Amino acid sequence: MLNPHPGLPEFEYIKPASLAEASQFLAQHVGDARPLLGGTDTFVRMRDGFWTDKFLVDVKGLPGMTDLSFDQVKGLRVGAAVPMNRMLRLPDVALYYPLLAEAAESVASYQLRSRATVVGNICNASPAGDTIGSCILYDGVLEVHGVDGLRDEPLVGFFKGPGKTILKAGDIVLAVKLPVPPVSNVGHYIKLGRNKLSDLSIVGVSILAYPDKKVASGFHFRVALASVAPIPLELKNLTEVLASGKITPELLDVAAQAAMDACNPIDDVRGSARYRKYMVRNLVRRGLENIWLKLGQ
Ligand SMILES: Cc1cc2nc3c(=O)[nH]c(=O)nc-3n(C[C@H](O)[C@H](O)[C@H](O)COP(=O)(O)OP(=O)(O)OC[C@H]3O[C@@H](n4cnc5c(N)ncnc54)[C@H](O)[C@@H]3O)c2cc1C
């Protein structure tokens, strides 16, 4: 019979003294160990029996993990162990990265966001991860420490499938870095869930836009979708559609239809594929209109 109140399985808690020690430990225990940040994905997956790691390697105390900084040259650096609430309290986040702020605020509840991190959201690689689309649209790059030292990994190409990334054994993400954003960027995140709090998205729509004199419409738009494909999906074709001519209600309709045509969702407990496709069209249309108003047009 299904146990309605399963407990956590036994595991060993490892607190490495250095990055090198942490990477080596993870590389030596492939399949048996994973890095731990807020634990809001990890403990649920372990409790439900999906993950059976013998070791959780707490990386929160390692150098640079809790650093949070913004400057006008390098942009934003969010250390892996910075909880979402702390990131949201940095005024530069709302000022320069409004899409990231709105997306992070949509994650579960205030209580959960005091543990949950953006890097954990990214590394968990759920197609439903609310903050991933915004990090992709702001051209996010991950700072990674592996057995061979430090390197940067762009988010484009990072995701390989549900729960799968290009990270190798021993890799630890230290931070997500977002370059200085385009001037006057505006953003909007729309999350359709089964309830207002604490649910994963049925569809998530991230939209970023900013003035761009080089294109016919005068504006550069980028759109990413959550929960409609095995990985978070940026719709590059929408950027082209929305650059192609004067922005009119008709062009927004064409873009919304193109978004619906480009995604290929599945049926699951949160919604059917057909429902998701129609919601993509409606929410992209609604989101573009909201963005258009924010652009002052
Ligand atoms: C009640 C509830 C509601 C939720 N609602 C939402 C929601 O609305 N939207 C949403 O997007 N998510 C939601 N989640 C999922 C979860 O909270 C987020 O994905 C969160 O951002 C994960 O961050 P974390 O720090 O807790 O990660 P952890 O659980 O610590 O780690 C997540 C994954 O990343 C790996 N990892 C951790 N640190 C590193 C590292 N430094 N380098 C490499 N890999 C690493 C871990 O091994 C694990 O596989 C919810 C979870 C719960 C329990």
PDBQT file of the ligand as one rigid body, heavy atoms in Angstrom, charges set to zero:
ROOT
HETATM    1  C1  LIG A 301       6.302  22.964  -2.003  1.00  0.00    +0.000 C 
HETATM    2  C2  LIG A 301       7.188  23.238  -3.184  1.00  0.00    +0.000 A 
HETATM    3  C3  LIG A 301       6.772  24.153  -4.132  1.00  0.00    +0.000 A 
HETATM    4  C4  LIG A 301       7.594  24.429  -5.226  1.00  0.00    +0.000 A 
HETATM    5  N1  LIG A 301       7.145  25.337  -6.145  1.00  0.00    +0.000 NA
HETATM    6  C5  LIG A 301       7.932  25.671  -7.180  1.00  0.00    +0.000 A 
HETATM    7  C6  LIG A 301       7.500  26.651  -8.113  1.00  0.00    +0.000 A 
HETATM    8  O1  LIG A 301       6.440  27.269  -7.974  1.00  0.00    +0.000 OA
HETATM    9  N2  LIG A 301       8.312  26.919  -9.168  1.00  0.00    +0.000 N 
HETATM   10  C7  LIG A 301       9.529  26.297  -9.343  1.00  0.00    +0.000 A 
HETATM   11  O2  LIG A 301      10.221  26.588 -10.319  1.00  0.00    +0.000 OA
HETATM   12  N3  LIG A 301       9.953  25.359  -8.470  1.00  0.00    +0.000 NA
HETATM   13  C8  LIG A 301       9.196  25.033  -7.398  1.00  0.00    +0.000 A 
HETATM   14  N4  LIG A 301       9.622  24.080  -6.505  1.00  0.00    +0.000 N 
HETATM   15  C9  LIG A 301      10.911  23.417  -6.737  1.00  0.00    +0.000 C 
HETATM   16  C10 LIG A 301      12.116  24.006  -5.996  1.00  0.00    +0.000 C 
HETATM   17  O3  LIG A 301      11.734  24.775  -4.874  1.00  0.00    +0.000 OA
HETATM   18  C11 LIG A 301      12.999  24.904  -6.907  1.00  0.00    +0.000 C 
HETATM   19  O4  LIG A 301      13.428  24.199  -8.034  1.00  0.00    +0.000 OA
HETATM   20  C12 LIG A 301      14.200  25.494  -6.151  1.00  0.00    +0.000 C 
HETATM   21  O5  LIG A 301      14.664  26.615  -6.842  1.00  0.00    +0.000 OA
HETATM   22  C13 LIG A 301      15.357  24.514  -5.967  1.00  0.00    +0.000 C 
HETATM   23  O6  LIG A 301      16.419  25.175  -5.282  1.00  0.00    +0.000 OA
HETATM   24  P1  LIG A 301      17.169  24.510  -4.055  1.00  0.00    +0.000 P 
HETATM   25  O7  LIG A 301      18.225  25.467  -3.640  1.00  0.00    +0.000 OA
HETATM   26  O8  LIG A 301      16.233  24.083  -3.000  1.00  0.00    +0.000 OA
HETATM   27  O9  LIG A 301      17.832  23.235  -4.776  1.00  0.00    +0.000 OA
HETATM   28  P2  LIG A 301      18.252  21.802  -4.195  1.00  0.00    +0.000 P 
HETATM   29  O10 LIG A 301      17.042  20.989  -3.886  1.00  0.00    +0.000 OA
HETATM   30  O11 LIG A 301      19.279  21.923  -3.127  1.00  0.00    +0.000 OA
HETATM   31  O12 LIG A 301      18.958  21.215  -5.520  1.00  0.00    +0.000 OA
HETATM   32  C14 LIG A 301      18.220  20.995  -6.707  1.00  0.00    +0.000 C 
HETATM   33  C15 LIG A 301      19.053  20.169  -7.696  1.00  0.00    +0.000 C 
HETATM   34  O13 LIG A 301      20.209  20.888  -8.091  1.00  0.00    +0.000 OA
HETATM   35  C16 LIG A 301      21.402  20.144  -7.767  1.00  0.00    +0.000 C 
HETATM   36  N5  LIG A 301      22.359  21.112  -7.254  1.00  0.00    +0.000 N 
HETATM   37  C17 LIG A 301      22.215  21.842  -6.120  1.00  0.00    +0.000 A 
HETATM   38  N6  LIG A 301      23.256  22.652  -5.995  1.00  0.00    +0.000 NA
HETATM   39  C18 LIG A 301      24.060  22.462  -7.054  1.00  0.00    +0.000 A 
HETATM   40  C19 LIG A 301      25.299  23.042  -7.463  1.00  0.00    +0.000 A 
HETATM   41  N7  LIG A 301      25.883  24.015  -6.745  1.00  0.00    +0.000 N 
HETATM   42  N8  LIG A 301      25.866  22.610  -8.596  1.00  0.00    +0.000 NA
HETATM   43  C20 LIG A 301      25.265  21.648  -9.335  1.00  0.00    +0.000 A 
HETATM   44  N9  LIG A 301      24.091  21.058  -8.991  1.00  0.00    +0.000 NA
HETATM   45  C21 LIG A 301      23.501  21.471  -7.866  1.00  0.00    +0.000 A 
HETATM   46  C22 LIG A 301      20.970  19.181  -6.665  1.00  0.00    +0.000 C 
HETATM   47  O14 LIG A 301      21.856  18.080  -6.569  1.00  0.00    +0.000 OA
HETATM   48  C23 LIG A 301      19.577  18.826  -7.146  1.00  0.00    +0.000 C 
HETATM   49  O15 LIG A 301      19.669  17.915  -8.205  1.00  0.00    +0.000 OA
HETATM   50  C24 LIG A 301       8.841  23.779  -5.391  1.00  0.00    +0.000 A 
HETATM   51  C25 LIG A 301       9.267  22.860  -4.408  1.00  0.00    +0.000 A 
HETATM   52  C26 LIG A 301       8.442  22.592  -3.314  1.00  0.00    +0.000 A 
HETATM   53  C27 LIG A 301       8.922  21.618  -2.275  1.00  0.00    +0.000 C 
ENDROOT
TORSDOF 0
